[in-house]
Amino acid sequence: MAQRWKRLHCFLLSGFLFMGGCGTSVSQAPQNSEYTADGEAKPSLQDESFTEQNRVYPIELTPGRMWLVNRKGETIEAQVQSALIYDQLTRQPQYKVKTRRIWTGKVDEYDQPIYTNQSALYTLEDQCLADWDDVIYEGGMGRLVIRRDYADEFDSMMELPETYQTALIDGAAQTVVQDGIFQLKAMDQENLIAVDKERRLLGVVNREGQVVSGFPAAKTYYDPEAAQGRIVASSVSFLENEARRTDTLLDVHLNPQFSAPRINTVYKGLHGPYFITYQKSRTEIVSWETLKPVYVMNPDWEWTYFDGELMLVYRTDANTKEEAMVMLDLNGNELFRGEDLISAQPQSSKAKAERFLAVEKETAMLIDRSGQILKKQTIPGLSRLYCDREGLYFYEAYNAEGQIRTGLLDGALQIVIPAETYETLSIATLQDYWIQPMDYLLAVRREQTGELTDILDLNGNVIFAGANRIYSRGQDRFALLQGETAGLINGQGEWLVQRSIYSLGWDD
C-alpha cells in the first residue's frame, strides 16, 4: 500500500500542473497581456505571486473524474503534474517538479497493476535539469535540493531498505553535496537542521550545504525541530527496563544547553520568548534568553495565555463551584473574571495582546490589560467569542431552538453578520506556501437540499450564494460546485468558466 505521507506529497503536487517531460516545454502567454482570453482585465504580474501565476484548480466533476483549470479557466492536461518547491531559508520558489504515475509493467499477487511515481526536475523557467526517474524532490536552499528514492510500496519510513538513497544535491549540476539527508528544517537565516530517513539528527548545514556540525548522525537525538535559533531534540534512555524520554536544547554546534523530560516550544498560549517544560507534576515557563524559569505554573490550572506580565487561567469559584476564566498578573492578583476570556488577536500572533475579549451573561466585552471594560455589547444567546483576524471577532450564540450559530463583530463589537444567518463562519485563506488571510468569508447554512456555502466580503455582503462545495481557492479565484454546474469564479463572484458535472472528456 502507498504510504500516507507519499500520498499527501502527491496530492499537494496536484495543486500546480504543467505538460510534458524534459523534451517538451510549456508555451507561456506573453507577460504583458492586458486581458485574459475571456476579456477579463488581467491584474499586473506585480500583483500576483509566482505561485498564483502557475496555480491550477482541481474540480471533481464526477467521482474519480478530475477537471483541472488554470486561473484563466483554461483546461490543463492531467497526465503530468507540476508543483513548485521552495527554498527553506528564503521561502521563495526554488524549482519546479513534474510528476507522473505510470504502470511498472508488473502486477501484484491479486493480478492488479503495480504503479510507480516518477519525477523530473525543472528550473522556474521550465528548463529540464533531471529527466524522469523513480525519485522525489523536496525543497532545500539556493541551488541545493533534496532528492529521495521513491518508496510507494512501503508502509512506513522505518521499513525503508538499506539500499534506499536520499541526498542533498546541486539541482543544476545534479551532483551530490551531502549524502543521507532526508529532510531540512531552517534553524535561522543561515543554517538548517539535517534529518536522516530514520528521523535522527544528522547535524547542521549552512546555506551552501557545508557541514557546520554533526555528520555522522548524533545517534542519541531524534525528531529534531528548530526553535529560536536552537534545536529541540529528543533522546531515550533505559533504566531498569523502563524507557525514559529527555528533550534537549542544542546550539548550532550540537552543544547541550538545557534538558527536561518534555519541552514544548509551540504552545499557542505563549506570547513572548518563552517555552514550557514538564517534569513530573511541575510545569515551568522558561525564558529563551536566560534559560531559567520565569514562572512555575500551578499543575491544577488550565491556562491559555501567558506573556510575562499577564495570564489567563480557568478557575472554579469556591462558593458557586462554577468555572470561569480569569485574568491574573504574575503576583496572582485577579484583574478580570468572565465566562469566556481570550486575547483579541489571532492565535498565530505571539505578541503581547493589548486588548482582550470577554463574555459574561450574554454580553461581549473588550477589555484592556488592566481589566477595565472599553466597550461592551449585549447579544441574546451569546456563548463564545474568538478571533481569527485582527479587528474581526467571531461570536457563537444559541438561537430560539437551542442551536449554535456563528456571527461576526467588528472592532467596536458592532454586529456585522448576525448569528441567526449562518451555522458557521470563517475567514477564507490562501492555499499557498504562505498562509495569509484573504478578504473573504465562507458562510455555511443548511437548506432542505443540504449544506450550502456563501462567499462574503468582510462587510457581510454576499459575493456568491449557494455553493454546494468549494474545491480550492487562490488569490482571487474559487473553484466550486453549484447544483449541477462546476467551474471557476473570480473575486466578484462572476463565472469565468463552467461545466456540467455530467460532462466527460477533457475538451471544453
C-alpha positions, -999 to +999 in steps of 0.1 A: +000+000+000+011+035-007+025+054+023+002+082+037+030+107+035+036+099-001+000+102-010-001+136+007+030+147-012+015+137-045-018+154-036+000+186-029+018+183-062-016+183-079-021+219-069+000+231-099+001+213-132+021+216-165+025+195-196+054+174-208+087+160-197+122+173-204+116+170-241+086+193-241+085+228-228+053+247-219+043+276-240+036+306-218+013+336-225+031+369-230+035+386-196+025+420-209-010+408-219-037+432-205-067+408-209-074+372-205-090+351-232-125+358-218-120+395-219-115+400-182-089+426-172-057+408-161-040+420-129-005+432-132+021+405-126+035+426-098+002+420-080+003+382-084+026+359-066+047+335-087+027+307-072-006+323-082+005+327-118+011+290-120-018+278-098-041+250-110-076+244-095-087+208-093-125+203-097-143+170-093-170+166-120-179+131-112-165+106-087-129+099-097-130+124-127-110+155-120-111+186-141-081+209-139-081+245-149-056+274-145-066+308-132-078+319-167-102+290-167-083+270-193-083+232-191-050+217-181-037+183-191-040+158-162-013+132-170+017+153-159+015+173-127+039+200-117+045+218-084+068+245-071+092+236-043+105+263-020+138+274-006+137+265+032+156+297+042+141+324+019+106+308+014+108+317-022+101+294-052+132+273-059+124+247-086+095+231-105+090+194-100+069+175-125+054+141-116+036+113-133+021+080-122+029+051-146+024+014-148+056-006-140+045-034-163+041-057-133+011-069-114+007-079-077-005-112-062-041-102-069-033-096-106-037-058-100-013-035-119+016-020-099+021+017-104+051+039-095+055+077-094+083+094-113+096+129-110+115+153-132+133+185-120+130+218-138+141+254-133+114+280-127+118+289-164+109+253-175+144+242-183+148+205-176+176+196-151+168+160-145+146+137-166+120+112-153+132+089-126+118+070-096+127+098-072+111+126-051+124+161-049+119+184-018+130+220-013+165+228+000+182+262-003+198+281-031+207+257-059+205+227-035+176+204-033+168+171-016+164+140-039+150+108-024+143+074-039+106+068-045+092+042-020+055+038-026+054+002-017+065+007+019+040+013+047+063+034+069+096+052+066+110+028+093+107+000+067+128+015+041+155-008+028+192-004+034+196+004-003+173+035+000+191+066-012+185+102-002+208+131-005+212+169-008+222+176-043+230+205-066+199+207-087+215+223-117+247+202-117+230+170-104+259+163-081+256+150-045+266+176-019+257+157+013+246+121+013+219+107+037+199+139+041+161+131+041+148+165+052+160+200+061+145+224+086+155+261+088+172+269+121+180+305+114+188+327+084+220+308+076+217+272+090+194+242+086+189+210+106+196+179+086+175+148+094+180+113+080+154+088+069+152+074+105+143+108+119+178+111+135+196+144+138+224+142+112+237+176+121+236+212+108+245+225+073+247+261+061+231+276+030+259+262+008+254+227+021+286+227+041+287+208+074+286+231+105+282+203+130+273+166+132+278+141+104+278+113+112+245+114+130+242+121+167+225+088+173+211+098+207+189+126+192+158+122+171+128+142+159+147+175+159+129+208+155+141+243+151+131+270+176+145+304+183+178+296+166+183+264+186+175+227+181+150+208+202+157+171+200+146+140+219+166+111+233+157+079+250+175+061+279+167+029+297+167+025+334+156-008+350+139-018+317+119+015+316+123+038+286+127+075+296+125+104+272+145+135+276+142+167+254+174+188+250+181+222+236+212+222+214+231+251+198+242+251+162+273+230+172+251+204+190+262+215+224+235+207+250+222+239+267+191+227+286+173+195+293+139+184+307+117+153+303+095+173+279+100+207+262+072+225+244+082+254+222+050+257+202+022+261+227-002+287+213-008+303+247+028+315+249+032+352+238+068+361+241+103+345+242+093+315+264+090+277+263+074+252+286+090+223+304+071+194+320+088+174+347+067+151+370+038+173+382+057+205+377+052+229+348+077+257+343+077+286+318+113+292+308+129+323+292+147+317+259+172+344+268+183+332+302+172+295+300+158+300+335+123+296+348+103+328+349+071+312+363+060+279+379+025+271+369+001+255+393-003+219+380-041+221+387-045+252+364-057+250+329-042+281+313-045+296+278-023+327+277+010+339+292+030+370+281+054+375+311+030+400+327-005+386+324-020+351+322-055+337+315-065+306+335-096+286+343-106+287+379-135+272+399-153+296+423-150+282+458-186+293+467-206+288+435-184+259+422-188+275+387-158+275+364-147+309+349-118+323+331-097+349+350-070+374+341-042+374+366-010+393+370+022+373+380+015+381+417-018+362+415-040+393+416-073+388+398-079+416+372-110+403+355-133+373+356-157+361+329-174+331+314-150+333+285-119+353+281-093+354+252-068+377+237-082+400+209-057+389+184-053+358+161-040+327+178-010+328+154+002+361+169+029+358+195+030+395+205+016+407+238-021+414+234-032+450+241-069+440+242-089+410+254-123+397+246-147+386+274-182+371+276-203+374+307-241+370+309-247+373+271-226+404+270-195+408+248-168+430+262-135+444+250-111+450+279-076+464+283-046+449+301-057+462+335-091+445+332-110+477+325-140+474+301-135+496+270-166+485+250-195+461+255-224+447+236-253+425+248-262+397+223-290+373+231-278+337+234-241+347+233-218+319+245-184+324+230-160+348+212-129+340+191-106+360+168-092+347+135-082+381+122-072+414+138-103+436+144-128+409+133-144+389+161-165+358+155-192+350+181-213+320+187-249+323+200-278+300+207-310+306+187-345+300+199-343+263+190-312+259+211-289+256+181-255+273+179-250+298+151-219+320+142-219+357+136-193+384+131-185+416+151-162+445+142-135+461+163-162+481+181-182+450+189-210+460+165-227+432+146-215+428+110-232+395+103-259+383+127-255+348+141-291+339+130-279+338+094-253+310+093-243+279+111-206+285+108-185+314+095-148+315+089-120+335+071-110+321+038-073+317+035-049+312+006-039+277-003-004+288-009+030+282+007+023+314+027-010+310+046-023+346+045-058+359+052-080+368+022-107+394+021-134+368+020-156+349+044-170+314+040-205+312+055-223+278+058-260+275+060-283+245+059-312+242+035-336+214+027-314+204-002-284+202+021-254+223+033-246+254+012-218+279+014-220+316+006-189+336-001-190+371+015-168+401+018-158+414+052-188+437+053-211+408+051-221+413+015-228+381-004-204+378-034-216+343-044-245+323-029-252+287-026-221+267-034-225+230-027-188+226-024-157+247-027-128+226-040-099+251-039-092+287-039-064+311-048-055+348-048-089+358-062-104+326-076-127+299-062-132+265-078-166+253-068-198+233-074-232+249-076-260+224-083-251+206-114-225+232-125-188+232-116-163+259-125-142+289-116-154+322-103-135+354-098-133+376-067-165+393-077-185+361-078-187+360-116-183+327-135-151+325-156-157+290-168-185+265-162-191+228-169-218+203-162-209+177-137-222+151-162-198+161-189-170+137-199-137+141-216-111+168-212-122+191-240-143+222-233 
